């Protein structure tokens, strides 16, 4: 996986198409209380950082699995974005172009 549009030293022989995967997670009361405290005292909200890190890793793992199912050797033009599905529920979306290499 790379954010680049090509892989140095590799020849792309076929574009298989767009591949995407996501992870949708909800906050919980414990994390919300920690975040509220941090909002008062300042500093990083580790519980949310960890939640988003886990979500991103899950989305990327799912993306890789889907690309393999398509027969891809690599994913180029990788992008990761996030959004709020509803209050307290966030989505991490990973997408890119699945390709076959020479």
Order of alpha helices (4+ residues) and beta strands (2+ residues): beta-alpha-alpha-beta-beta
